[in-house]
Amino acid sequence: MSRVLRVALVVFGVVLVFVGLSAWGVEDMYGHGLNFTIAEEGGVATVYEEQTGQTPLFSGTSEEALDYVERRQATGKNFVVPGAIIAVGVVLVLVGLFVRRRMPD
């Protein structure tokens, strides 16, 4: 394997690791596919899921509404894709660092 190819694999692998870590952070913060809107009126906070429209999911104080949203988002987290991106990046880095050119016999 040529030196240029090995360097390219290492650089691309490092980029993938950083992309995977960023995706992991986004997934950890926001969950997967669960976006909520909180509307406050008269001291009562109502939580709506953005994808289903205007069907209220929860009503209570603003603190209770934020707790409800955090609990729901925590159940919707899926780290398979970010983990796979990180794993592919690590494999590329390892291949680039440790696979050497074959010596002729």
C-alpha positions as CSV (number, residue, x, y, z in Angstrom):
1,M,0.0,0.0,0.0
2,S,1.5,3.4,-1.0
3,R,2.4,6.0,1.6
4,V,-0.1,8.5,0.0
5,L,-2.9,6.0,0.3
6,R,-2.1,5.2,3.9
7,V,-2.0,8.9,4.8
8,A,-5.3,9.5,3.0
9,L,-6.9,6.6,5.0
10,V,-5.7,8.0,8.3
11,V,-6.9,11.5,7.5
12,F,-10.3,10.3,6.3
13,G,-10.6,8.0,9.3
14,V,-9.9,10.9,11.7
15,V,-12.5,13.0,9.9
16,L,-15.0,10.2,10.2
17,V,-14.3,9.8,13.9
18,F,-14.9,13.5,14.5
19,V,-18.1,13.3,12.4
20,G,-19.3,10.3,14.5
21,L,-18.5,12.1,17.8
22,S,-20.5,15.1,16.6
23,A,-23.4,12.9,15.6
24,W,-23.2,11.2,19.0
25,G,-23.4,14.5,20.8
26,V,-26.4,15.7,18.7
27,E,-28.1,12.4,19.4
28,D,-27.4,12.6,23.1
29,M,-28.7,16.2,23.3
30,Y,-31.8,16.0,21.1
31,G,-32.8,12.3,20.7
32,H,-33.9,10.8,17.5
33,G,-36.9,12.0,15.6
34,L,-38.6,13.6,18.6
35,N,-39.1,17.4,18.3
36,F,-41.4,19.1,20.7
37,T,-42.9,22.5,21.0
38,I,-43.9,24.0,24.4
39,A,-46.6,26.7,24.3
40,E,-47.2,28.7,27.5
41,E,-50.5,30.4,28.2
42,G,-51.8,31.6,31.5
43,G,-49.1,29.9,33.5
44,V,-49.9,26.5,31.9
45,A,-47.3,25.0,29.6
46,T,-48.6,22.6,26.9
47,V,-46.3,20.2,25.0
48,Y,-46.9,19.4,21.4
49,E,-45.0,17.0,19.1
50,E,-44.1,18.9,16.0
51,Q,-44.7,16.0,13.6
52,T,-48.2,15.1,14.8
53,G,-49.6,18.7,14.7
54,Q,-51.6,20.3,17.5
55,T,-52.5,17.3,19.6
56,P,-51.5,18.2,23.2
57,L,-49.2,15.6,24.8
58,F,-48.7,17.1,28.2
59,S,-50.0,20.1,30.3
60,G,-48.5,21.5,33.5
61,T,-46.0,24.0,34.7
62,S,-43.1,25.0,32.5
63,E,-40.7,23.0,34.7
64,E,-42.9,19.9,34.4
65,A,-43.1,20.4,30.7
66,L,-39.3,20.6,30.3
67,D,-39.0,17.4,32.4
68,Y,-41.5,15.7,30.2
69,V,-39.7,16.6,27.0
70,E,-36.3,15.5,28.4
71,R,-37.8,12.1,29.5
72,R,-39.4,11.6,26.1
73,Q,-36.2,12.5,24.2
74,A,-34.1,10.2,26.4
75,T,-36.3,7.2,25.4
76,G,-35.9,8.1,21.7
77,K,-32.1,8.1,21.6
78,N,-30.4,5.7,19.1
79,F,-26.6,5.6,19.0
80,V,-26.2,2.9,16.3
81,V,-25.4,5.3,13.4
82,P,-23.0,7.5,15.3
83,G,-21.3,4.4,16.7
84,A,-21.0,2.8,13.3
85,I,-19.4,6.0,11.9
86,I,-16.9,6.1,14.7
87,A,-16.1,2.4,14.2
88,V,-15.5,2.8,10.5
89,G,-13.2,5.8,11.2
90,V,-11.2,3.9,13.7
91,V,-10.8,0.9,11.3
92,L,-9.6,3.2,8.6
93,V,-7.0,4.8,10.9
94,L,-5.8,1.4,12.1
95,V,-5.5,0.2,8.5
96,G,-3.6,3.3,7.5
97,L,-1.2,3.1,10.4
98,F,-0.5,-0.7,10.5
99,V,-0.9,-2.2,7.1
100,R,2.5,-2.0,5.4
101,R,3.6,-2.5,1.9
102,R,4.4,-6.0,0.9
103,M,8.1,-6.7,0.4
104,P,9.0,-8.7,-2.7
105,D,10.3,-12.2,-2.0
